[in-house]
């Protein structure tokens, strides 16, 4: 789910758009370590709940900052 969150933030996708992108763009599934042929990919409510969980605990910004900091060294 964290990889899906990264994709969503990097490409500015809404929860419904992220769900559709997982179904349409096999590279997104590969990045998220999901089988693109799987019959059950995360739906928009699952993506929403995960994003809200990160936000409630102040983790979203910390994770993104740590990710960018690690790549700039």
NUVOSE-127979 format. One record per residue (C-alpha): residue number from 1; residue in one letter; chain; x, y, z. Coordinates in steps of 0.02 Angstrom, whole numbers, plus 50000, padded with zeros to 5 digits. Last residue first. Example, Ala and Ser with C-alpha at 12.3 -4.5 7.8 and 13.67 -1.06 7.14 Angstrom:
<sites>
SITE 2 S A 50684 49947 50357
SITE 1 A A 50615 49775 50390
</sites>
This chain:
<sites>
SITE 73 X A 51120 50610 49961
SITE 72 X A 50967 50674 49866
SITE 71 X A 50881 50505 49855
SITE 70 X A 50873 50475 50043
SITE 69 X A 50807 50649 50073
SITE 68 X A 50665 50626 49948
SITE 67 X A 50608 50466 50032
SITE 66 X A 50628 50538 50207
SITE 65 X A 50524 50690 50159
SITE 64 X A 50390 50579 50079
SITE 63 X A 50384 50467 50233
SITE 62 X A 50376 50614 50353
SITE 61 X A 50240 50700 50251
SITE 60 X A 50130 50546 50251
SITE 59 X A 50166 50495 50430
SITE 58 X A 50070 50627 50526
SITE 57 X A 49973 50492 50619
SITE 56 X A 49804 50543 50550
SITE 55 X A 49881 50572 50377
SITE 54 X A 49951 50395 50363
SITE 53 X A 49785 50321 50418
SITE 52 X A 49692 50435 50298
SITE 51 X A 49799 50373 50153
SITE 50 X A 49769 50192 50202
SITE 49 X A 49581 50220 50216
SITE 48 X A 49574 50308 50047
SITE 47 X A 49671 50170 49958
SITE 46 X A 49555 50040 50034
SITE 45 X A 49404 50144 49983
SITE 44 X A 49472 50163 49806
SITE 43 X A 49492 49977 49778
SITE 42 X A 49650 49876 49806
SITE 41 X A 49672 49743 49671
SITE 40 X A 49569 49585 49673
SITE 39 X A 49557 49486 49510
SITE 38 X A 49744 49479 49495
SITE 37 X A 49812 49499 49319
SITE 36 X A 49917 49650 49367
SITE 35 X A 49999 49546 49505
SITE 34 X A 50047 49671 49638
SITE 33 X A 50222 49722 49694
SITE 32 X A 50174 49907 49698
SITE 31 X A 50302 49946 49562
SITE 30 X A 50237 49800 49458
SITE 29 X A 50059 49858 49482
SITE 28 X A 50105 50032 49423
SITE 27 X A 50196 49957 49273
SITE 26 X A 50036 49863 49227
SITE 25 X A 49945 50026 49195
SITE 24 X A 49758 50004 49169
SITE 23 X A 49694 49913 49325
SITE 22 X A 49813 50001 49444
SITE 21 X A 49774 50164 49354
SITE 20 X A 49588 50139 49386
SITE 19 X A 49616 50121 49573
SITE 18 X A 49731 50273 49572
SITE 17 X A 49599 50374 49479
SITE 16 X A 49467 50328 49609
SITE 15 X A 49585 50381 49752
SITE 14 X A 49636 50541 49664
SITE 13 X A 49799 50543 49568
SITE 12 X A 49931 50678 49584
SITE 11 X A 50065 50577 49491
SITE 10 X A 50197 50575 49627
SITE 9 X A 50070 50570 49770
SITE 8 X A 49967 50426 49701
SITE 7 X A 50121 50329 49651
SITE 6 X A 50194 50350 49826
SITE 5 X A 50029 50294 49906
SITE 4 X A 50027 50140 49794
SITE 3 X A 50203 50100 49852
SITE 2 X A 50145 50117 50032
SITE 1 X A 50000 50000 50000
</sites>
